[in-house]
Amino acid sequence: MLIIVFYSLHLCSYVVRNVSNFMISSVLPDTNAWTFQIMLILVSLYSCYYGLNNIARVNEFLNPIMAVLFIASLILTLNRFDIRYFKPVLEQPLSTVMQGAYTTTGFPFIEVILLGTVFTYVRKKKKLMRSYLNAIVASGIILLITIIVDIGCDGYYMVSRTTFPTFELMRAINIVKI
């Protein structure tokens, strides 16, 4: 139990710091980091105060909107996609690639452990595991598509040098050519 509490606090602080770094470096550079950190923590506390049911309702409302925005952004970046950015494929040996990818792919899915602690509070457990696994697979596919689009539009060199490559890619969308 103590490990789960420590891990959740560590993950929370990491996510709050990442969001504030993103906001400071990309969106509002002249703003203090504490502003975003306090606002994010207050919104999280407000959501926790009203419980899991409230969080589930908000997610139920926001998921279709996020899906439409994700698909629209993919469509709008297709004109910049170039398959030549993927050459040479596996320039390094597969063992080196897998060793480098282990920590990066592991981090987003370790949060699944924390979500598993909520299962005891779910009343209808009939389809819980199937929905849970479908969500994990869908999240993995979305992350994979995002990485492929990032590399296909900007190339490996630019993606590896940019702190927030997906944001930079979406910032460069040009709907109307002047």
OpenMM code with the backbone's topology and positions (N, CA, C; nanometers):
from openmm import Vec3, app, unit

residues = "MET LEU ILE ILE VAL PHE TYR SER LEU HIS LEU CYS SER TYR VAL VAL ARG ASN VAL SER ASN PHE MET ILE SER SER VAL LEU PRO ASP THR ASN ALA TRP THR PHE GLN ILE MET LEU ILE LEU VAL SER LEU TYR SER CYS TYR TYR GLY LEU ASN ASN ILE ALA ARG VAL ASN GLU PHE LEU ASN PRO ILE MET ALA VAL LEU PHE ILE ALA SER LEU ILE LEU THR LEU ASN ARG PHE ASP ILE ARG TYR PHE LYS PRO VAL LEU GLU GLN PRO LEU SER THR VAL MET GLN GLY ALA TYR THR THR THR GLY PHE PRO PHE ILE GLU VAL ILE LEU LEU GLY THR VAL PHE THR TYR VAL ARG LYS LYS LYS LYS LEU MET ARG SER TYR LEU ASN ALA ILE VAL ALA SER GLY ILE ILE LEU LEU ILE THR ILE ILE VAL ASP ILE GLY CYS ASP GLY TYR TYR MET VAL SER ARG THR THR PHE PRO THR PHE GLU LEU MET ARG ALA ILE ASN ILE VAL LYS ILE".split()
positions = [
    Vec3(0.0823, -0.1201, 0.0000),
    Vec3(0.0000, 0.0000, 0.0000),
    Vec3(0.0861, 0.1256, 0.0000),
    Vec3(0.1917, 0.1236, 0.0801),
    Vec3(0.2808, 0.2390, 0.0886),
    Vec3(0.3515, 0.2647, -0.0438),
    Vec3(0.3838, 0.1580, -0.1157),
    Vec3(0.4489, 0.1728, -0.2463),
    Vec3(0.3549, 0.2381, -0.3461),
    Vec3(0.2283, 0.2004, -0.3435),
    Vec3(0.1313, 0.2589, -0.4357),
    Vec3(0.1108, 0.4069, -0.4050),
    Vec3(0.1035, 0.4433, -0.2785),
    Vec3(0.0888, 0.5842, -0.2406),
    Vec3(0.2121, 0.6634, -0.2838),
    Vec3(0.3306, 0.6094, -0.2590),
    Vec3(0.4533, 0.6777, -0.2998),
    Vec3(0.4594, 0.6926, -0.4508),
    Vec3(0.4259, 0.5871, -0.5227),
    Vec3(0.4307, 0.5935, -0.6680),
    Vec3(0.3295, 0.6940, -0.7226),
    Vec3(0.2095, 0.6969, -0.6664),
    Vec3(0.1095, 0.7926, -0.7148),
    Vec3(0.1517, 0.9364, -0.6873),
    Vec3(0.2104, 0.9629, -0.5720),
    Vec3(0.2595, 1.0982, -0.5435),
    Vec3(0.3750, 1.1360, -0.6367),
    Vec3(0.4634, 1.0404, -0.6597),
    Vec3(0.5751, 1.0652, -0.7503),
    Vec3(0.5260, 1.0916, -0.8921),
    Vec3(0.4315, 1.0114, -0.9388),
    Vec3(0.3763, 1.0295, -1.0719),
    Vec3(0.3013, 1.1615, -1.0838),
    Vec3(0.2275, 1.1968, -0.9798),
    Vec3(0.1548, 1.3240, -0.9792),
    Vec3(0.2506, 1.4417, -0.9896),
    Vec3(0.3563, 1.4395, -0.9117),
    Vec3(0.4524, 1.5499, -0.9176),
    Vec3(0.5215, 1.5553, -1.0530),
    Vec3(0.5490, 1.4402, -1.1097),
    Vec3(0.6130, 1.4344, -1.2415),
    Vec3(0.5219, 1.4911, -1.3500),
    Vec3(0.3947, 1.4541, -1.3468),
    Vec3(0.2996, 1.5021, -1.4471),
    Vec3(0.2755, 1.6518, -1.4315),
    Vec3(0.2610, 1.6988, -1.3088),
    Vec3(0.2395, 1.8417, -1.2855),
    Vec3(0.3603, 1.9219, -1.3349),
    Vec3(0.4791, 1.8726, -1.3087),
    Vec3(0.6000, 1.9420, -1.3557),
    Vec3(0.6094, 1.9405, -1.5083),
    Vec3(0.5748, 1.8283, -1.5710),
    Vec3(0.5786, 1.8214, -1.7174),
    Vec3(0.4787, 1.9180, -1.7809),
    Vec3(0.3588, 1.9259, -1.7254),
    Vec3(0.2586, 2.0177, -1.7799),
    Vec3(0.3054, 2.1620, -1.7651),
    Vec3(0.3605, 2.1960, -1.6500),
    Vec3(0.4080, 2.3340, -1.6323),
    Vec3(0.5271, 2.3625, -1.7226),
    Vec3(0.6161, 2.2655, -1.7437),
    Vec3(0.7268, 2.2857, -1.8380),
    Vec3(0.6756, 2.3076, -1.9794),
    Vec3(0.5749, 2.2318, -2.0189),
    Vec3(0.5159, 2.2493, -2.1513),
    Vec3(0.4557, 2.3888, -2.1651),
    Vec3(0.3792, 2.4289, -2.0663),
    Vec3(0.3141, 2.5595, -2.0742),
    Vec3(0.4160, 2.6737, -2.0764),
    Vec3(0.5230, 2.6602, -1.9987),
    Vec3(0.6231, 2.7658, -1.9927),
    Vec3(0.7069, 2.7711, -2.1202),
    Vec3(0.7454, 2.6565, -2.1705),
    Vec3(0.8345, 2.6567, -2.2860),
    Vec3(0.7619, 2.6781, -2.4184),
    Vec3(0.6357, 2.6391, -2.4277),
    Vec3(0.5691, 2.6431, -2.5573),
    Vec3(0.4522, 2.7397, -2.5669),
    Vec3(0.3746, 2.7534, -2.4622),
    Vec3(0.2501, 2.8289, -2.4737),
    Vec3(0.2628, 2.9702, -2.4175),
    Vec3(0.2939, 2.9818, -2.2899),
    Vec3(0.3041, 3.1129, -2.2243),
    Vec3(0.4400, 3.1259, -2.1549),
    Vec3(0.5445, 3.1638, -2.2277),
    Vec3(0.6794, 3.1619, -2.1702),
    Vec3(0.7041, 3.2650, -2.0596),
    Vec3(0.6263, 3.3707, -2.0519),
    Vec3(0.6511, 3.4743, -1.9513),
    Vec3(0.5773, 3.4507, -1.8203),
    Vec3(0.5118, 3.3368, -1.8071),
    Vec3(0.4331, 3.3071, -1.6879),
    Vec3(0.5151, 3.2238, -1.5906),
    Vec3(0.4872, 3.2421, -1.4634),
    Vec3(0.5566, 3.1667, -1.3591),
    Vec3(0.5078, 3.0211, -1.3592),
    Vec3(0.5982, 2.9287, -1.3324),
    Vec3(0.5631, 2.7859, -1.3319),
    Vec3(0.4620, 2.7528, -1.2234),
    Vec3(0.4692, 2.8223, -1.1113),
    Vec3(0.3778, 2.7950, -1.0005),
    Vec3(0.2321, 2.8186, -1.0381),
    Vec3(0.2092, 2.9091, -1.1305),
    Vec3(0.0719, 2.9386, -1.1724),
    Vec3(0.0058, 2.8134, -1.2291),
    Vec3(0.0728, 2.7485, -1.3216),
    Vec3(0.0158, 2.6284, -1.3837),
    Vec3(0.0112, 2.5118, -1.2871),
    Vec3(0.1111, 2.4993, -1.2033),
    Vec3(0.1149, 2.3889, -1.1087),
    Vec3(0.0007, 2.3987, -1.0079),
    Vec3(-0.0218, 2.5177, -0.9547),
    Vec3(-0.1295, 2.5363, -0.8573),
    Vec3(-0.2656, 2.5163, -0.9226),
    Vec3(-0.2830, 2.5693, -1.0435),
    Vec3(-0.4117, 2.5523, -1.1120),
    Vec3(-0.4408, 2.4052, -1.1400),
    Vec3(-0.3416, 2.3300, -1.1841),
    Vec3(-0.3616, 2.1882, -1.2137),
    Vec3(-0.3926, 2.1089, -1.0873),
    Vec3(-0.3239, 2.1394, -0.9798),
    Vec3(-0.3487, 2.0696, -0.8537),
    Vec3(-0.4879, 2.1045, -0.7993),
    Vec3(-0.5305, 2.2295, -0.8117),
    Vec3(-0.6643, 2.2680, -0.7658),
    Vec3(-0.7742, 2.1990, -0.8465),
    Vec3(-0.7566, 2.1891, -0.9773),
    Vec3(-0.8555, 2.1188, -1.0595),
    Vec3(-0.8593, 1.9705, -1.0220),
    Vec3(-0.7431, 1.9112, -0.9965),
    Vec3(-0.7377, 1.7702, -0.9562),
    Vec3(-0.8053, 1.7494, -0.8209),
    Vec3(-0.7797, 1.8390, -0.7267),
    Vec3(-0.8442, 1.8293, -0.5955),
    Vec3(-0.9954, 1.8445, -0.6065),
    Vec3(-1.0393, 1.9372, -0.6887),
    Vec3(-1.1818, 1.9584, -0.7103),
    Vec3(-1.2466, 1.8323, -0.7671),
    Vec3(-1.1789, 1.7697, -0.8645),
    Vec3(-1.2323, 1.6462, -0.9247),
    Vec3(-1.2335, 1.5325, -0.8237),
    Vec3(-1.1306, 1.5211, -0.7436),
    Vec3(-1.1258, 1.4144, -0.6426),
    Vec3(-1.2315, 1.4351, -0.5348),
    Vec3(-1.2600, 1.5593, -0.5032),
    Vec3(-1.3608, 1.5881, -0.4025),
    Vec3(-1.4976, 1.5348, -0.4456),
    Vec3(-1.5289, 1.5484, -0.5749),
    Vec3(-1.6579, 1.5018, -0.6233),
    Vec3(-1.6574, 1.3552, -0.6644),
    Vec3(-1.5424, 1.2895, -0.6630),
    Vec3(-1.5366, 1.1446, -0.6770),
    Vec3(-1.5137, 1.0923, -0.8176),
    Vec3(-1.5013, 0.9594, -0.8218),
    Vec3(-1.4724, 0.8909, -0.9472),
    Vec3(-1.5865, 0.9016, -1.0478),
    Vec3(-1.7073, 0.9065, -0.9995),
    Vec3(-1.8218, 0.9163, -1.0892),
    Vec3(-1.8163, 1.0457, -1.1696),
    Vec3(-1.7787, 1.1539, -1.1059),
    Vec3(-1.7658, 1.2822, -1.1737),
    Vec3(-1.6550, 1.2773, -1.2786),
    Vec3(-1.5418, 1.2185, -1.2433),
    Vec3(-1.4300, 1.2076, -1.3374),
    Vec3(-1.4713, 1.1223, -1.4568),
    Vec3(-1.5445, 1.0149, -1.4322),
    Vec3(-1.5900, 0.9285, -1.5415),
    Vec3(-1.6861, 1.0023, -1.6343),
    Vec3(-1.7745, 1.0829, -1.5794),
    Vec3(-1.8678, 1.1602, -1.6628),
    Vec3(-1.7952, 1.2622, -1.7481),
    Vec3(-1.6967, 1.3290, -1.6902),
    Vec3(-1.6195, 1.4273, -1.7674),
    Vec3(-1.5448, 1.3572, -1.8809),
    Vec3(-1.4862, 1.2410, -1.8520),
    Vec3(-1.4168, 1.1657, -1.9563),
    Vec3(-1.5125, 1.1161, -2.0640),
    Vec3(-1.6312, 1.0769, -2.0229),
    Vec3(-1.7312, 1.0321, -2.1191),
    Vec3(-1.7705, 1.1458, -2.2134),
    Vec3(-1.7721, 1.2665, -2.1625),
    Vec3(-1.8040, 1.3829, -2.2454),
    Vec3(-1.6860, 1.4230, -2.3338),
    Vec3(-1.5640, 1.4191, -2.2792),
    Vec3(-1.4475, 1.4692, -2.3524),
    Vec3(-1.3872, 1.3699, -2.4517),
    Vec3(-1.4054, 1.2412, -2.4313),
    Vec3(-1.3439, 1.1424, -2.5211),
    Vec3(-1.3857, 1.1566, -2.6670),
    Vec3(-1.5136, 1.1725, -2.7002),
    Vec3(-1.5477, 1.1912, -2.8420),
    Vec3(-1.4875, 1.3197, -2.9006),
    Vec3(-1.4830, 1.4244, -2.8218),
    Vec3(-1.4239, 1.5495, -2.8696),
    Vec3(-1.2755, 1.5310, -2.8974),
    Vec3(-1.2065, 1.4635, -2.8067),
    Vec3(-1.0627, 1.4388, -2.8263),
    Vec3(-1.0380, 1.3473, -2.9461),
    Vec3(-1.1248, 1.2502, -2.9679),
    Vec3(-1.1093, 1.1609, -3.0829),
    Vec3(-1.1246, 1.2377, -3.2135),
    Vec3(-1.2242, 1.3265, -3.2195),
    Vec3(-1.2440, 1.4066, -3.3410),
    Vec3(-1.1248, 1.4984, -3.3639),
    Vec3(-1.0745, 1.5613, -3.2588),
    Vec3(-0.9580, 1.6491, -3.2731),
    Vec3(-0.8338, 1.5712, -3.3148),
    Vec3(-0.8173, 1.4508, -3.2622),
    Vec3(-0.7023, 1.3672, -3.2983),
    Vec3(-0.7077, 1.3284, -3.4452),
    Vec3(-0.8235, 1.2830, -3.4915),
    Vec3(-0.8374, 1.2428, -3.6318),
    Vec3(-0.8229, 1.3630, -3.7241),
    Vec3(-0.8803, 1.4767, -3.6865),
    Vec3(-0.8670, 1.5973, -3.7685),
    Vec3(-0.7217, 1.6425, -3.7776),
    Vec3(-0.6496, 1.6357, -3.6684),
    Vec3(-0.5085, 1.6766, -3.6727),
    Vec3(-0.4260, 1.5812, -3.7576),
    Vec3(-0.4585, 1.4521, -3.7545),
    Vec3(-0.3884, 1.3576, -3.8416),
    Vec3(-0.4143, 1.3884, -3.9884),
    Vec3(-0.5380, 1.4169, -4.0207),
    Vec3(-0.5734, 1.4482, -4.1595),
    Vec3(-0.5033, 1.5764, -4.2049),
    Vec3(-0.4958, 1.6758, -4.1168),
    Vec3(-0.4339, 1.8028, -4.1543),
    Vec3(-0.2814, 1.7948, -4.1679),
    Vec3(-0.2200, 1.6919, -4.1113),
    Vec3(-0.0747, 1.6787, -4.1244),
    Vec3(-0.0336, 1.5851, -4.2370),
    Vec3(-0.1283, 1.5207, -4.3025),
    Vec3(-0.0938, 1.4245, -4.4077),
    Vec3(-0.0196, 1.4871, -4.5254),
    Vec3(-0.0406, 1.6156, -4.5526),
    Vec3(0.0275, 1.6782, -4.6656),
    Vec3(0.1781, 1.6938, -4.6410),
    Vec3(0.2230, 1.6859, -4.5174),
    Vec3(0.3655, 1.6963, -4.4860),
    Vec3(0.4321, 1.5606, -4.4693),
    Vec3(0.3551, 1.4531, -4.4709),
    Vec3(0.4077, 1.3193, -4.4457),
    Vec3(0.4960, 1.2745, -4.5613),
    Vec3(0.6154, 1.2254, -4.5279),
    Vec3(0.7099, 1.1775, -4.6286),
    Vec3(0.7688, 1.0458, -4.5806),
    Vec3(0.7483, 0.9405, -4.6578),
    Vec3(0.7934, 0.8069, -4.6180),
    Vec3(0.9454, 0.7973, -4.6147),
    Vec3(1.0142, 0.8866, -4.6835),
    Vec3(1.1611, 0.8821, -4.6861),
    Vec3(1.2235, 0.9118, -4.5503),
    Vec3(1.1482, 0.9733, -4.4603),
    Vec3(1.2008, 1.0013, -4.3263),
    Vec3(1.2240, 0.8737, -4.2446),
    Vec3(1.1676, 0.7635, -4.2880),
    Vec3(1.1833, 0.6379, -4.2139),
    Vec3(1.3057, 0.5570, -4.2574),
    Vec3(1.3754, 0.6039, -4.3578),
    Vec3(1.4953, 0.5328, -4.4032),
    Vec3(1.6165, 0.5851, -4.3302),
    Vec3(1.7125, 0.5066, -4.2981),
    Vec3(1.7171, 0.3608, -4.3029),
    Vec3(1.6437, 0.3020, -4.1827),
    Vec3(1.5671, 0.1996, -4.2080),
    Vec3(1.4929, 0.1326, -4.1026),
    Vec3(1.5891, 0.0439, -4.0247),
    Vec3(1.5847, 0.0558, -3.8928),
    Vec3(1.6693, -0.0220, -3.8017),
    Vec3(1.8166, -0.0124, -3.8397),
    Vec3(1.8660, 0.1106, -3.8440),
    Vec3(2.0079, 0.1330, -3.8718),
    Vec3(2.0944, 0.0704, -3.7625),
    Vec3(2.0444, 0.0744, -3.6397),
    Vec3(2.1112, 0.0095, -3.5269),
    Vec3(2.0587, -0.1332, -3.5135),
    Vec3(2.1312, -0.2204, -3.4444),
    Vec3(2.0788, -0.3560, -3.4214),
    Vec3(1.9499, -0.3521, -3.3393),
    Vec3(1.8666, -0.4532, -3.3560),
    Vec3(1.7361, -0.4587, -3.2895),
    Vec3(1.7500, -0.4560, -3.1376),
    Vec3(1.8548, -0.5173, -3.0842),
    Vec3(1.8740, -0.5172, -2.9386),
    Vec3(1.8977, -0.3760, -2.8861),
    Vec3(1.9712, -0.2935, -2.9591),
    Vec3(1.9948, -0.1544, -2.9187),
    Vec3(1.8653, -0.0740, -2.9240),
    Vec3(1.7867, -0.0963, -3.0280),
    Vec3(1.6593, -0.0255, -3.0413),
    Vec3(1.5647, -0.0633, -2.9277),
    Vec3(1.5561, -0.1912, -2.8969),
    Vec3(1.4667, -0.2370, -2.7898),
    Vec3(1.5126, -0.1868, -2.6529),
    Vec3(1.6428, -0.1805, -2.6318),
    Vec3(1.6949, -0.1305, -2.5047),
    Vec3(1.6611, 0.0171, -2.4861),
    Vec3(1.6692, 0.0952, -2.5927),
    Vec3(1.6347, 0.2364, -2.5844),
    Vec3(1.4855, 0.2606, -2.5733),
    Vec3(1.4062, 0.1702, -2.6295),
    Vec3(1.2612, 0.1883, -2.6290),
    Vec3(1.1962, 0.1377, -2.5013),
    Vec3(1.2677, 0.0601, -2.4225),
    Vec3(1.2081, -0.0026, -2.3039),
    Vec3(1.1540, 0.1008, -2.2048),
    Vec3(1.2360, 0.1974, -2.1666),
    Vec3(1.1913, 0.2957, -2.0675),
    Vec3(1.0862, 0.3898, -2.1244),
    Vec3(1.0989, 0.4242, -2.2510),
    Vec3(1.0041, 0.5181, -2.3095),
    Vec3(0.8670, 0.4560, -2.3266),
    Vec3(0.8606, 0.3324, -2.3662),
    Vec3(0.7303, 0.2683, -2.3822),
    Vec3(0.6740, 0.2211, -2.2499),
    Vec3(0.7580, 0.1959, -2.1540),
    Vec3(0.7110, 0.1476, -2.0255),
    Vec3(0.6410, 0.2527, -1.9431),
    Vec3(0.6867, 0.3760, -1.9501),
    Vec3(0.6328, 0.4797, -1.8620),
    Vec3(0.4828, 0.5035, -1.8787),
    Vec3(0.4308, 0.5232, -1.9998),
    Vec3(0.2865, 0.5506, -2.0082),
    Vec3(0.1992, 0.4353, -1.9595),
    Vec3(0.2501, 0.3139, -1.9669),
    Vec3(0.1675, 0.1998, -1.9311),
    Vec3(0.1833, 0.1589, -1.7857),
    Vec3(0.2781, 0.2165, -1.7129),
    Vec3(0.2906, 0.1857, -1.5707),
    Vec3(0.1753, 0.2497, -1.4923),
    Vec3(0.1174, 0.3527, -1.5462),
    Vec3(0.0034, 0.4172, -1.4815),
    Vec3(-0.1159, 0.3229, -1.4715),
    Vec3(-0.1144, 0.2181, -1.5512),
    Vec3(-0.2206, 0.1178, -1.5490),
    Vec3(-0.2304, 0.0538, -1.4110),
    Vec3(-0.1186, 0.0430, -1.3427),
    Vec3(-0.1174, -0.0149, -1.2080),
    Vec3(-0.2023, 0.0694, -1.1137),
    Vec3(-0.1870, 0.2004, -1.1218),
    Vec3(-0.2662, 0.2886, -1.0353),
    Vec3(-0.4146, 0.2803, -1.0683),
    Vec3(-0.4458, 0.2706, -1.1949),
    Vec3(-0.5861, 0.2600, -1.2332),
    Vec3(-0.6460, 0.1288, -1.1841),
    Vec3(-0.5626, 0.0263, -1.1743),
    Vec3(-0.6095, -0.1027, -1.1238),
    Vec3(-0.6530, -0.0981, -0.9785),
    Vec3(-0.6013, -0.0028, -0.9016),
    Vec3(-0.6424, 0.0088, -0.7614),
    Vec3(-0.7857, 0.0594, -0.7474),
    Vec3(-0.8406, 0.1148, -0.8540),
    Vec3(-0.9770, 0.1681, -0.8516),
    Vec3(-1.0798, 0.0572, -0.8749),
    Vec3(-1.0351, -0.0569, -0.9213),
    Vec3(-1.1278, -0.1656, -0.9564),
    Vec3(-1.2152, -0.2107, -0.8397),
    Vec3(-1.1683, -0.1972, -0.7199),
    Vec3(-1.2489, -0.2412, -0.6053),
    Vec3(-1.3730, -0.1554, -0.5861),
    Vec3(-1.3719, -0.0333, -0.6407),
    Vec3(-1.4855, 0.0576, -0.6246),
    Vec3(-1.5847, 0.0496, -0.7403),
    Vec3(-1.5573, -0.0323, -0.8388),
    Vec3(-1.6467, -0.0455, -0.9533),
    Vec3(-1.7550, -0.1476, -0.9201),
    Vec3(-1.8799, -0.1097, -0.9440),
    Vec3(-1.9915, -0.1984, -0.9099),
    Vec3(-2.0147, -0.3046, -1.0163),
    Vec3(-2.0171, -0.2632, -1.1421),
    Vec3(-2.0446, -0.3568, -1.2515),
    Vec3(-1.9114, -0.4090, -1.3055),
    Vec3(-1.8712, -0.5241, -1.2569),
    Vec3(-1.7401, -0.5783, -1.2927),
    Vec3(-1.7469, -0.6807, -1.4059),
    Vec3(-1.8621, -0.6930, -1.4684),
    Vec3(-1.8798, -0.7969, -1.5688),
    Vec3(-1.7882, -0.7763, -1.6895),
    Vec3(-1.7866, -0.6573, -1.7456),
    Vec3(-1.7065, -0.6293, -1.8646),
    Vec3(-1.5852, -0.5423, -1.8322),
    Vec3(-1.5482, -0.5354, -1.7077),
    Vec3(-1.4427, -0.4449, -1.6642),
    Vec3(-1.3072, -0.4780, -1.7264),
    Vec3(-1.2655, -0.6018, -1.7204),
    Vec3(-1.1330, -0.6390, -1.7687),
    Vec3(-1.1220, -0.6225, -1.9200),
    Vec3(-1.2277, -0.6566, -1.9915),
    Vec3(-1.2237, -0.6410, -2.1374),
    Vec3(-1.2164, -0.4936, -2.1761),
    Vec3(-1.2918, -0.4093, -2.1089),
    Vec3(-1.2864, -0.2658, -2.1359),
    Vec3(-1.1502, -0.2088, -2.0998),
    Vec3(-1.0962, -0.2568, -1.9912),
    Vec3(-0.9642, -0.2131, -1.9437),
    Vec3(-0.8554, -0.2474, -2.0453),
    Vec3(-0.8565, -0.3703, -2.0928),
    Vec3(-0.7566, -0.4123, -2.1919),
    Vec3(-0.7774, -0.3425, -2.3257),
    Vec3(-0.9021, -0.3202, -2.3653),
    Vec3(-0.9290, -0.2450, -2.4889),
    Vec3(-0.8759, -0.1028, -2.4787),
    Vec3(-0.8902, -0.0413, -2.3625),
    Vec3(-0.8390, 0.0944, -2.3437),
    Vec3(-0.6868, 0.0979, -2.3505),
    Vec3(-0.6210, -0.0032, -2.2952),
    Vec3(-0.4746, -0.0096, -2.3006),
    Vec3(-0.4277, -0.0259, -2.4445),
    Vec3(-0.4921, -0.1147, -2.5193),
    Vec3(-0.4550, -0.1354, -2.6594),
    Vec3(-0.4818, -0.0099, -2.7416),
    Vec3(-0.5968, 0.0540, -2.7195),
    Vec3(-0.6283, 0.1773, -2.7929),
    Vec3(-0.5276, 0.2875, -2.7608),
    Vec3(-0.4891, 0.2988, -2.6356),
    Vec3(-0.3884, 0.3993, -2.5984),
    Vec3(-0.2547, 0.3716, -2.6656),
    Vec3(-0.2159, 0.2458, -2.6694),
    Vec3(-0.0914, 0.2097, -2.7365),
    Vec3(-0.0952, 0.2405, -2.8850),
    Vec3(-0.2085, 0.2127, -2.9482),
    Vec3(-0.2220, 0.2414, -3.0916),
    Vec3(-0.2179, 0.3912, -3.1173),
    Vec3(-0.2823, 0.4691, -3.0321),
    Vec3(-0.2802, 0.6146, -3.0483),
    Vec3(-0.1391, 0.6689, -3.0314),
    Vec3(-0.0658, 0.6190, -2.9318),
    Vec3(0.0732, 0.6625, -2.9138),
    Vec3(0.1596, 0.6231, -3.0334),
    Vec3(0.1411, 0.5031, -3.0852),
    Vec3(0.2180, 0.4573, -3.2002),
    Vec3(0.1877, 0.5410, -3.3236),
    Vec3(0.0612, 0.5686, -3.3486),
    Vec3(0.0237, 0.6521, -3.4628),
    Vec3(0.0832, 0.7914, -3.4493),
    Vec3(0.0801, 0.8460, -3.3281),
    Vec3(0.1363, 0.9791, -3.3056),
    Vec3(0.2854, 0.9813, -3.3349),
    Vec3(0.3576, 0.8807, -3.2913),
    Vec3(0.5014, 0.8742, -3.3167),
    Vec3(0.5295, 0.8587, -3.4652),
    Vec3(0.4537, 0.7740, -3.5330),
    Vec3(0.4736, 0.7544, -3.6768),
    Vec3(0.4468, 0.8836, -3.7526),
    Vec3(0.3404, 0.9541, -3.7168),
    Vec3(0.3092, 1.0812, -3.7838),
    Vec3(0.4166, 1.1855, -3.7549),
    Vec3(0.4640, 1.1916, -3.6307),
    Vec3(0.5705, 1.2872, -3.5975),
    Vec3(0.6954, 1.2627, -3.6812),
    Vec3(0.7394, 1.1379, -3.6856),
    Vec3(0.8609, 1.1065, -3.7617),
    Vec3(0.8365, 1.1227, -3.9111),
    Vec3(0.7203, 1.0836, -3.9592),
    Vec3(0.6898, 1.0952, -4.1014),
    Vec3(0.6781, 1.2382, -4.1494),
    Vec3(0.6443, 1.3302, -4.0616),
    Vec3(0.6295, 1.4700, -4.1027),
    Vec3(0.7560, 1.5530, -4.0787),
    Vec3(0.8264, 1.5278, -3.9714),
    Vec3(0.9421, 1.6106, -3.9385),
    Vec3(1.0755, 1.5377, -3.9496),
    Vec3(1.0737, 1.4072, -3.9526),
    Vec3(1.1974, 1.3317, -3.9587),
    Vec3(1.2512, 1.3000, -3.8197),
    Vec3(1.3325, 1.1949, -3.8147),
    Vec3(1.3865, 1.1487, -3.6868),
    Vec3(1.4704, 1.2562, -3.6182),
    Vec3(1.5519, 1.3246, -3.6963),
    Vec3(1.6439, 1.4216, -3.6367),
    Vec3(1.5679, 1.5328, -3.5645),
    Vec3(1.4672, 1.5883, -3.6284),
    Vec3(1.3906, 1.6977, -3.5665),
    Vec3(1.3077, 1.6484, -3.4485),
    Vec3(1.2504, 1.5303, -3.4598),
    Vec3(1.1681, 1.4768, -3.3506),
    Vec3(1.2545, 1.4502, -3.2281),
    Vec3(1.3750, 1.3981, -3.2483),
    Vec3(1.4616, 1.3682, -3.1340),
    Vec3(1.5182, 1.4946, -3.0708),
    Vec3(1.5231, 1.6033, -3.1426),
    Vec3(1.5788, 1.7284, -3.0895),
    Vec3(1.4736, 1.8212, -3.0286),
    Vec3(1.3474, 1.7947, -3.0553),
    Vec3(1.2401, 1.8812, -3.0072),
    Vec3(1.1847, 1.8253, -2.8769),
    Vec3(1.1576, 1.9137, -2.7812),
    Vec3(1.1044, 1.8696, -2.6530),
    Vec3(0.9604, 1.8204, -2.6648),
    Vec3(0.8787, 1.8921, -2.7397),
    Vec3(0.7383, 1.8550, -2.7595),
    Vec3(0.7110, 1.8464, -2.9089),
    Vec3(0.7504, 1.7370, -2.9738),
    Vec3(0.7415, 1.7309, -3.1199),
    Vec3(0.5983, 1.7320, -3.1737),
    Vec3(0.5040, 1.6709, -3.1035),
    Vec3(0.3667, 1.6699, -3.1533),
    Vec3(0.3065, 1.8095, -3.1493),
    Vec3(0.3361, 1.8842, -3.0453),
    Vec3(0.2865, 2.0217, -3.0378),
    Vec3(0.3467, 2.1065, -3.1493),
    Vec3(0.4749, 2.0892, -3.1751),
    Vec3(0.5396, 2.1652, -3.2825),
    Vec3(0.4818, 2.1277, -3.4182),
    Vec3(0.4488, 2.0007, -3.4356),
    Vec3(0.3873, 1.9569, -3.5605),
    Vec3(0.2489, 2.0179, -3.5771),
    Vec3(0.1697, 2.0180, -3.4708),
    Vec3(0.0351, 2.0750, -3.4785),
    Vec3(0.0403, 2.2276, -3.4939),
    Vec3(0.1418, 2.2885, -3.4392),
    Vec3(0.1572, 2.4328, -3.4532),
    Vec3(0.1853, 2.4710, -3.5986),
    Vec3(0.2493, 2.3814, -3.6726),
    Vec3(0.2873, 2.4100, -3.8099),
    Vec3(0.1760, 2.3783, -3.9102),
    Vec3(0.0593, 2.3370, -3.8646),
    Vec3(-0.0508, 2.3089, -3.9571),
    Vec3(-0.0927, 2.4381, -4.0240),
    Vec3(-0.1014, 2.4316, -4.1553),
    Vec3(-0.1434, 2.5475, -4.2325),
    Vec3(-0.2600, 2.5051, -4.3193),
    Vec3(-0.3782, 2.5534, -4.2861),
    Vec3(-0.4988, 2.5139, -4.3594),
    Vec3(-0.5115, 2.5918, -4.4901),
    Vec3(-0.4842, 2.7204, -4.4841),
    Vec3(-0.4949, 2.8057, -4.6014),
    Vec3(-0.3551, 2.8510, -4.6412),
    Vec3(-0.3174, 2.8241, -4.7656),
    Vec3(-0.1875, 2.8697, -4.8143),
    Vec3(-0.2024, 3.0097, -4.8719),
    Vec3(-0.1139, 3.0969, -4.8263),
    Vec3(-0.1200, 3.2366, -4.8731),
    Vec3(-0.0094, 3.2610, -4.9749),
] * unit.nanometer
topology = app.Topology()
chain = topology.addChain("A")
for resn in residues:
    res = topology.addResidue(resn, chain)
    for name in ("N", "CA", "C"):
        topology.addAtom(name, app.Element.getBySymbol(name[0]), res)
